[in-house]
């Protein structure tokens, strides 16, 4: 399957992040210069801080499912290895 340049960029932008997260980041990038022109640097600075906190929280939320799977895998593999060592004693 062949992709256009815009489709390839859209798929490669921010890797495996969910589409809603990518859209939020792009919306922030578009809104910031407009906000700077309309509201000034003070309001834009506070908006940037709020955007940073939002994107950090959403990134942690997005990664939490992956971290849960990894931690379950580690717990299962450790418990299996402990069972093997206790059986061999």
HELIX and SHEET records of a PDB file:
HELIX    1   1 UNK A    5  UNK A   12  1                                   8    
HELIX    2   2 UNK A   19  UNK A   39  1                                  21    
HELIX    3   3 UNK A   41  UNK A   88  1                                  48    
END                                                                             
